[in-house]
Amino acid sequence: MKRSELLLVEKYLRRKFGNNAIILKEQKDGSCEVLIDDEFIGVLFRDEEDGELSYAFNMAILDIDLEEDTTINIPK
């Protein structure tokens, strides 16, 4: 992924999630680590197929990272 492309996607993610602390760090395999401050939150992949370009953001959420919040009302 070119640096200019990486910066465009980073800017999009910051705007979309309302968080200027989002940072993309390119990896040797062409993917990018997605960080908030220094915390790893996921991986971004570039996909170019049939002349169309897209980006896939993958984030795994571990059950141990979830905190039960009793203020959230989940409809039954």
Biopython code that builds the backbone (N, CA, C, O; Angstrom):
import numpy as np
from Bio.PDB.StructureBuilder import StructureBuilder

atoms = [
    (1, "MET", "N", (0.856, -1.177, 0.000)),
    (1, "MET", "CA", (0.000, 0.000, 0.000)),
    (1, "MET", "C", (0.901, 1.239, 0.000)),
    (1, "MET", "O", (1.816, 1.353, 0.815)),
    (2, "LYS", "N", (0.635, 2.139, -0.901)),
    (2, "LYS", "CA", (1.418, 3.372, -0.985)),
    (2, "LYS", "C", (1.131, 4.249, 0.222)),
    (2, "LYS", "O", (0.043, 4.206, 0.798)),
    (3, "ARG", "N", (2.130, 5.048, 0.595)),
    (3, "ARG", "CA", (1.989, 5.933, 1.768)),
    (3, "ARG", "C", (0.812, 6.888, 1.601)),
    (3, "ARG", "O", (0.076, 7.122, 2.559)),
    (4, "SER", "N", (0.618, 7.444, 0.408)),
    (4, "SER", "CA", (-0.481, 8.387, 0.177)),
    (4, "SER", "C", (-1.835, 7.688, 0.351)),
    (4, "SER", "O", (-2.781, 8.276, 0.874)),
    (5, "GLU", "N", (-1.917, 6.443, -0.088)),
    (5, "GLU", "CA", (-3.136, 5.651, 0.059)),
    (5, "GLU", "C", (-3.407, 5.347, 1.536)),
    (5, "GLU", "O", (-4.540, 5.452, 2.004)),
    (6, "LEU", "N", (-2.362, 4.974, 2.251)),
    (6, "LEU", "CA", (-2.473, 4.692, 3.679)),
    (6, "LEU", "C", (-3.006, 5.918, 4.431)),
    (6, "LEU", "O", (-3.865, 5.790, 5.304)),
    (7, "LEU", "N", (-2.496, 7.094, 4.090)),
    (7, "LEU", "CA", (-2.937, 8.323, 4.760)),
    (7, "LEU", "C", (-4.398, 8.645, 4.462)),
    (7, "LEU", "O", (-5.115, 9.137, 5.334)),
    (8, "LEU", "N", (-4.847, 8.371, 3.232)),
    (8, "LEU", "CA", (-6.255, 8.596, 2.888)),
    (8, "LEU", "C", (-7.180, 7.684, 3.693)),
    (8, "LEU", "O", (-8.216, 8.124, 4.191)),
    (9, "VAL", "N", (-6.798, 6.411, 3.816)),
    (9, "VAL", "CA", (-7.617, 5.460, 4.579)),
    (9, "VAL", "C", (-7.592, 5.822, 6.065)),
    (9, "VAL", "O", (-8.619, 5.740, 6.739)),
    (10, "GLU", "N", (-6.432, 6.220, 6.573)),
    (10, "GLU", "CA", (-6.315, 6.642, 7.969)),
    (10, "GLU", "C", (-7.223, 7.841, 8.247)),
    (10, "GLU", "O", (-7.922, 7.876, 9.259)),
    (11, "LYS", "N", (-7.208, 8.813, 7.351)),
    (11, "LYS", "CA", (-8.056, 10.004, 7.489)),
    (11, "LYS", "C", (-9.536, 9.618, 7.485)),
    (11, "LYS", "O", (-10.324, 10.143, 8.272)),
    (12, "TYR", "N", (-9.906, 8.692, 6.589)),
    (12, "TYR", "CA", (-11.293, 8.212, 6.528)),
    (12, "TYR", "C", (-11.699, 7.553, 7.850)),
    (12, "TYR", "O", (-12.767, 7.851, 8.384)),
    (13, "LEU", "N", (-10.856, 6.662, 8.380)),
    (13, "LEU", "CA", (-11.185, 5.972, 9.636)),
    (13, "LEU", "C", (-11.306, 6.959, 10.796)),
    (13, "LEU", "O", (-12.204, 6.836, 11.629)),
    (14, "ARG", "N", (-10.406, 7.935, 10.849)),
    (14, "ARG", "CA", (-10.473, 8.955, 11.914)),
    (14, "ARG", "C", (-11.789, 9.721, 11.856)),
    (14, "ARG", "O", (-12.427, 9.961, 12.880)),
    (15, "ARG", "N", (-12.183, 10.099, 10.646)),
    (15, "ARG", "CA", (-13.429, 10.845, 10.475)),
    (15, "ARG", "C", (-14.641, 9.966, 10.788)),
    (15, "ARG", "O", (-15.561, 10.400, 11.481)),
    (16, "LYS", "N", (-14.643, 8.743, 10.283)),
    (16, "LYS", "CA", (-15.772, 7.837, 10.456)),
    (16, "LYS", "C", (-16.001, 7.480, 11.923)),
    (16, "LYS", "O", (-17.143, 7.415, 12.378)),
    (17, "PHE", "N", (-14.913, 7.249, 12.663)),
    (17, "PHE", "CA", (-15.037, 6.863, 14.069)),
    (17, "PHE", "C", (-14.869, 8.036, 15.033)),
    (17, "PHE", "O", (-14.948, 7.857, 16.248)),
    (18, "GLY", "N", (-14.640, 9.230, 14.499)),
    (18, "GLY", "CA", (-14.507, 10.415, 15.349)),
    (18, "GLY", "C", (-13.353, 10.293, 16.331)),
    (18, "GLY", "O", (-13.475, 10.666, 17.498)),
    (19, "ASN", "N", (-12.215, 9.761, 15.840)),
    (19, "ASN", "CA", (-11.091, 9.535, 16.736)),
    (19, "ASN", "C", (-9.779, 9.815, 15.987)),
    (19, "ASN", "O", (-9.360, 9.037, 15.130)),
    (20, "ASN", "N", (-9.152, 10.924, 16.324)),
    (20, "ASN", "CA", (-7.904, 11.305, 15.669)),
    (20, "ASN", "C", (-6.697, 10.524, 16.157)),
    (20, "ASN", "O", (-5.588, 10.734, 15.665)),
    (21, "ALA", "N", (-6.892, 9.623, 17.121)),
    (21, "ALA", "CA", (-5.788, 8.818, 17.639)),
    (21, "ALA", "C", (-5.584, 7.537, 16.827)),
    (21, "ALA", "O", (-4.686, 6.752, 17.132)),
    (22, "ILE", "N", (-6.407, 7.318, 15.801)),
    (22, "ILE", "CA", (-6.265, 6.124, 14.966)),
    (22, "ILE", "C", (-5.023, 6.277, 14.083)),
    (22, "ILE", "O", (-4.835, 7.291, 13.410)),
    (23, "ILE", "N", (-4.187, 5.241, 14.109)),
    (23, "ILE", "CA", (-2.944, 5.240, 13.340)),
    (23, "ILE", "C", (-2.868, 3.936, 12.545)),
    (23, "ILE", "O", (-3.175, 2.866, 13.071)),
    (24, "LEU", "N", (-2.461, 4.027, 11.279)),
    (24, "LEU", "CA", (-2.218, 2.839, 10.461)),
    (24, "LEU", "C", (-0.713, 2.650, 10.335)),
    (24, "LEU", "O", (0.023, 3.587, 10.025)),
    (25, "LYS", "N", (-0.273, 1.430, 10.578)),
    (25, "LYS", "CA", (1.142, 1.092, 10.491)),
    (25, "LYS", "C", (1.309, -0.021, 9.474)),
    (25, "LYS", "O", (0.852, -1.143, 9.690)),
    (26, "GLU", "N", (1.968, 0.291, 8.360)),
    (26, "GLU", "CA", (2.126, -0.690, 7.286)),
    (26, "GLU", "C", (3.025, -1.844, 7.722)),
    (26, "GLU", "O", (4.034, -1.642, 8.398)),
    (27, "GLN", "N", (2.642, -3.056, 7.323)),
    (27, "GLN", "CA", (3.410, -4.261, 7.609)),
    (27, "GLN", "C", (4.103, -4.740, 6.337)),
    (27, "GLN", "O", (3.747, -4.311, 5.239)),
    (28, "LYS", "N", (5.074, -5.613, 6.472)),
    (28, "LYS", "CA", (5.840, -6.091, 5.312)),
    (28, "LYS", "C", (4.985, -6.886, 4.336)),
    (28, "LYS", "O", (5.309, -6.946, 3.150)),
    (29, "ASP", "N", (3.892, -7.502, 4.810)),
    (29, "ASP", "CA", (3.048, -8.314, 3.928)),
    (29, "ASP", "C", (2.018, -7.483, 3.163)),
    (29, "ASP", "O", (1.198, -8.035, 2.428)),
    (30, "GLY", "N", (2.057, -6.151, 3.333)),
    (30, "GLY", "CA", (1.130, -5.271, 2.626)),
    (30, "GLY", "C", (-0.097, -4.900, 3.424)),
    (30, "GLY", "O", (-0.828, -3.991, 3.034)),
    (31, "SER", "N", (-0.345, -5.580, 4.534)),
    (31, "SER", "CA", (-1.460, -5.211, 5.403)),
    (31, "SER", "C", (-1.028, -4.050, 6.300)),
    (31, "SER", "O", (0.133, -3.642, 6.286)),
    (32, "CYS", "N", (-1.973, -3.524, 7.076)),
    (32, "CYS", "CA", (-1.674, -2.454, 8.036)),
    (32, "CYS", "C", (-2.231, -2.819, 9.391)),
    (32, "CYS", "O", (-3.350, -3.319, 9.500)),
    (33, "GLU", "N", (-1.451, -2.569, 10.419)),
    (33, "GLU", "CA", (-1.980, -2.653, 11.777)),
    (33, "GLU", "C", (-2.786, -1.393, 12.024)),
    (33, "GLU", "O", (-2.378, -0.305, 11.616)),
    (34, "VAL", "N", (-3.925, -1.527, 12.686)),
    (34, "VAL", "CA", (-4.738, -0.388, 13.068)),
    (34, "VAL", "C", (-4.567, -0.217, 14.577)),
    (34, "VAL", "O", (-4.825, -1.133, 15.358)),
    (35, "LEU", "N", (-4.128, 0.975, 14.963)),
    (35, "LEU", "CA", (-3.868, 1.264, 16.369)),
    (35, "LEU", "C", (-4.687, 2.465, 16.814)),
    (35, "LEU", "O", (-4.965, 3.370, 16.027)),
    (36, "ILE", "N", (-5.065, 2.460, 18.077)),
    (36, "ILE", "CA", (-5.592, 3.664, 18.717)),
    (36, "ILE", "C", (-4.596, 3.989, 19.804)),
    (36, "ILE", "O", (-4.404, 3.220, 20.746)),
    (37, "ASP", "N", (-3.959, 5.149, 19.659)),
    (37, "ASP", "CA", (-2.772, 5.489, 20.439)),
    (37, "ASP", "C", (-1.769, 4.371, 20.174)),
    (37, "ASP", "O", (-1.360, 4.191, 19.028)),
    (38, "ASP", "N", (-1.362, 3.624, 21.180)),
    (38, "ASP", "CA", (-0.412, 2.528, 20.960)),
    (38, "ASP", "C", (-1.058, 1.160, 21.094)),
    (38, "ASP", "O", (-0.355, 0.150, 21.113)),
    (39, "GLU", "N", (-2.398, 1.103, 21.186)),
    (39, "GLU", "CA", (-3.088, -0.170, 21.374)),
    (39, "GLU", "C", (-3.542, -0.752, 20.036)),
    (39, "GLU", "O", (-4.270, -0.110, 19.280)),
    (40, "PHE", "N", (-3.100, -1.975, 19.761)),
    (40, "PHE", "CA", (-3.488, -2.678, 18.546)),
    (40, "PHE", "C", (-4.973, -3.024, 18.630)),
    (40, "PHE", "O", (-5.421, -3.610, 19.615)),
    (41, "ILE", "N", (-5.750, -2.654, 17.578)),
    (41, "ILE", "CA", (-7.177, -2.992, 17.580)),
    (41, "ILE", "C", (-7.596, -3.843, 16.389)),
    (41, "ILE", "O", (-8.682, -4.421, 16.401)),
    (42, "GLY", "N", (-6.750, -3.931, 15.356)),
    (42, "GLY", "CA", (-7.148, -4.731, 14.207)),
    (42, "GLY", "C", (-6.169, -4.624, 13.054)),
    (42, "GLY", "O", (-5.095, -4.033, 13.160)),
    (43, "VAL", "N", (-6.592, -5.228, 11.937)),
    (43, "VAL", "CA", (-5.756, -5.275, 10.736)),
    (43, "VAL", "C", (-6.576, -4.777, 9.546)),
    (43, "VAL", "O", (-7.769, -5.057, 9.435)),
    (44, "LEU", "N", (-5.924, -4.046, 8.677)),
    (44, "LEU", "CA", (-6.545, -3.540, 7.458)),
    (44, "LEU", "C", (-5.871, -4.189, 6.256)),
    (44, "LEU", "O", (-4.644, -4.218, 6.162)),
    (45, "PHE", "N", (-6.680, -4.709, 5.341)),
    (45, "PHE", "CA", (-6.176, -5.335, 4.124)),
    (45, "PHE", "C", (-6.665, -4.567, 2.908)),
    (45, "PHE", "O", (-7.788, -4.064, 2.890)),
    (46, "ARG", "N", (-5.827, -4.482, 1.908)),
    (46, "ARG", "CA", (-6.170, -3.865, 0.621)),
    (46, "ARG", "C", (-6.564, -4.990, -0.326)),
    (46, "ARG", "O", (-5.879, -6.010, -0.405)),
    (47, "ASP", "N", (-7.661, -4.805, -1.040)),
    (47, "ASP", "CA", (-8.138, -5.826, -1.972)),
    (47, "ASP", "C", (-8.459, -5.189, -3.313)),
    (47, "ASP", "O", (-9.353, -4.349, -3.422)),
    (48, "GLU", "N", (-7.726, -5.597, -4.317)),
    (48, "GLU", "CA", (-7.983, -5.103, -5.668)),
    (48, "GLU", "C", (-8.330, -6.303, -6.539)),
    (48, "GLU", "O", (-7.504, -7.187, -6.763)),
    (49, "GLU", "N", (-9.567, -6.314, -7.024)),
    (49, "GLU", "CA", (-10.048, -7.431, -7.821)),
    (49, "GLU", "C", (-10.990, -6.920, -8.901)),
    (49, "GLU", "O", (-11.851, -6.079, -8.637)),
    (50, "ASP", "N", (-10.827, -7.423, -10.101)),
    (50, "ASP", "CA", (-11.673, -7.047, -11.242)),
    (50, "ASP", "C", (-11.744, -5.535, -11.435)),
    (50, "ASP", "O", (-12.792, -4.995, -11.790)),
    (51, "GLY", "N", (-10.627, -4.862, -11.201)),
    (51, "GLY", "CA", (-10.574, -3.422, -11.404)),
    (51, "GLY", "C", (-11.210, -2.601, -10.286)),
    (51, "GLY", "O", (-11.264, -1.375, -10.383)),
    (52, "GLU", "N", (-11.687, -3.248, -9.235)),
    (52, "GLU", "CA", (-12.285, -2.542, -8.094)),
    (52, "GLU", "C", (-11.351, -2.624, -6.893)),
    (52, "GLU", "O", (-10.746, -3.664, -6.632)),
    (53, "LEU", "N", (-11.243, -1.532, -6.178)),
    (53, "LEU", "CA", (-10.368, -1.438, -5.014)),
    (53, "LEU", "C", (-11.204, -1.283, -3.761)),
    (53, "LEU", "O", (-12.126, -0.468, -3.722)),
    (54, "SER", "N", (-10.889, -2.062, -2.736)),
    (54, "SER", "CA", (-11.580, -1.932, -1.447)),
    (54, "SER", "C", (-10.590, -2.229, -0.326)),
    (54, "SER", "O", (-9.488, -2.725, -0.559)),
    (55, "TYR", "N", (-11.006, -1.916, 0.881)),
    (55, "TYR", "CA", (-10.194, -2.146, 2.068)),
    (55, "TYR", "C", (-11.059, -2.882, 3.080)),
    (55, "TYR", "O", (-12.225, -2.538, 3.274)),
    (56, "ALA", "N", (-10.488, -3.892, 3.722)),
    (56, "ALA", "CA", (-11.219, -4.663, 4.723)),
    (56, "ALA", "C", (-10.553, -4.465, 6.079)),
    (56, "ALA", "O", (-9.357, -4.704, 6.240)),
    (57, "PHE", "N", (-11.349, -4.024, 7.050)),
    (57, "PHE", "CA", (-10.863, -3.828, 8.411)),
    (57, "PHE", "C", (-11.367, -4.993, 9.250)),
    (57, "PHE", "O", (-12.573, -5.214, 9.353)),
    (58, "ASN", "N", (-10.443, -5.738, 9.847)),
    (58, "ASN", "CA", (-10.797, -6.881, 10.689)),
    (58, "ASN", "C", (-10.384, -6.610, 12.129)),
    (58, "ASN", "O", (-9.235, -6.278, 12.420)),
    (59, "MET", "N", (-11.363, -6.764, 13.023)),
    (59, "MET", "CA", (-11.114, -6.531, 14.443)),
    (59, "MET", "C", (-11.699, -7.680, 15.233)),
    (59, "MET", "O", (-12.892, -7.966, 15.137)),
    (60, "ALA", "N", (-10.864, -8.334, 16.009)),
    (60, "ALA", "CA", (-11.334, -9.411, 16.877)),
    (60, "ALA", "C", (-11.574, -8.841, 18.273)),
    (60, "ALA", "O", (-10.753, -8.080, 18.786)),
    (61, "ILE", "N", (-12.685, -9.205, 18.878)),
    (61, "ILE", "CA", (-13.007, -8.754, 20.232)),
    (61, "ILE", "C", (-13.048, -9.988, 21.115)),
    (61, "ILE", "O", (-13.889, -10.867, 20.927)),
    (62, "LEU", "N", (-12.149, -10.051, 22.067)),
    (62, "LEU", "CA", (-12.089, -11.186, 22.979)),
    (62, "LEU", "C", (-13.132, -11.031, 24.082)),
    (62, "LEU", "O", (-13.389, -9.924, 24.556)),
    (63, "ASP", "N", (-13.723, -12.138, 24.481)),
    (63, "ASP", "CA", (-14.744, -12.066, 25.530)),
    (63, "ASP", "C", (-14.178, -11.521, 26.835)),
    (63, "ASP", "O", (-14.907, -10.899, 27.608)),
    (64, "ILE", "N", (-12.898, -11.742, 27.090)),
    (64, "ILE", "CA", (-12.309, -11.232, 28.333)),
    (64, "ILE", "C", (-12.154, -9.715, 28.320)),
    (64, "ILE", "O", (-11.977, -9.095, 29.368)),
    (65, "ASP", "N", (-12.222, -9.115, 27.118)),
    (65, "ASP", "CA", (-12.124, -7.659, 26.999)),
    (65, "ASP", "C", (-13.463, -6.956, 27.220)),
    (65, "ASP", "O", (-13.513, -5.739, 27.399)),
    (66, "LEU", "N", (-14.544, -7.733, 27.205)),
    (66, "LEU", "CA", (-15.874, -7.142, 27.368)),
    (66, "LEU", "C", (-16.190, -6.967, 28.852)),
    (66, "LEU", "O", (-15.921, -7.842, 29.675)),
    (67, "GLU", "N", (-16.757, -5.837, 29.156)),
    (67, "GLU", "CA", (-17.206, -5.585, 30.521)),
    (67, "GLU", "C", (-18.718, -5.527, 30.501)),
    (67, "GLU", "O", (-19.320, -4.889, 29.638)),
    (68, "GLU", "N", (-19.319, -6.199, 31.458)),
    (68, "GLU", "CA", (-20.777, -6.141, 31.523)),
    (68, "GLU", "C", (-21.177, -4.743, 31.983)),
    (68, "GLU", "O", (-20.703, -4.253, 33.008)),
    (69, "ASP", "N", (-22.052, -4.115, 31.211)),
    (69, "ASP", "CA", (-22.510, -2.767, 31.510)),
    (69, "ASP", "C", (-24.001, -2.832, 31.770)),
    (69, "ASP", "O", (-24.787, -3.097, 30.861)),
    (70, "THR", "N", (-24.385, -2.594, 32.995)),
    (70, "THR", "CA", (-25.796, -2.711, 33.360)),
    (70, "THR", "C", (-26.619, -1.500, 32.929)),
    (70, "THR", "O", (-27.839, -1.489, 33.090)),
    (71, "THR", "N", (-25.950, -0.470, 32.377)),
    (71, "THR", "CA", (-26.718, 0.715, 31.956)),
    (71, "THR", "C", (-27.280, 0.556, 30.543)),
    (71, "THR", "O", (-28.093, 1.370, 30.106)),
    (72, "ILE", "N", (-26.856, -0.481, 29.832)),
    (72, "ILE", "CA", (-27.340, -0.712, 28.475)),
    (72, "ILE", "C", (-28.590, -1.578, 28.533)),
    (72, "ILE", "O", (-28.582, -2.671, 29.099)),
    (73, "ASN", "N", (-29.668, -1.068, 27.934)),
    (73, "ASN", "CA", (-30.921, -1.835, 27.877)),
    (73, "ASN", "C", (-31.003, -2.541, 26.539)),
    (73, "ASN", "O", (-31.130, -1.899, 25.497)),
    (74, "ILE", "N", (-30.931, -3.854, 26.568)),
    (74, "ILE", "CA", (-31.009, -4.645, 25.351)),
    (74, "ILE", "C", (-32.437, -5.171, 25.221)),
    (74, "ILE", "O", (-32.918, -5.895, 26.093)),
    (75, "PRO", "N", (-33.120, -4.802, 24.121)),
    (75, "PRO", "CA", (-34.492, -5.262, 23.945)),
    (75, "PRO", "C", (-34.541, -6.784, 23.771)),
    (75, "PRO", "O", (-33.636, -7.386, 23.193)),
    (76, "LYS", "N", (-35.614, -7.391, 24.283)),
    (76, "LYS", "CA", (-35.758, -8.842, 24.174)),
    (76, "LYS", "C", (-36.501, -9.205, 22.920)),
    (76, "LYS", "O", (-36.721, -10.387, 22.653)),
]
sb = StructureBuilder()
sb.init_structure("model")
sb.init_model(0)
sb.init_chain("A")
sb.init_seg("    ")
for serial, (resi, resn, name, xyz) in enumerate(atoms, 1):
    if name == "N":
        sb.init_residue(resn, " ", resi, " ")
    sb.init_atom(name, np.array(xyz, "f"), 0.0, 1.0, " ", f" {name:<3s}", serial, name[0])
structure = sb.get_structure()
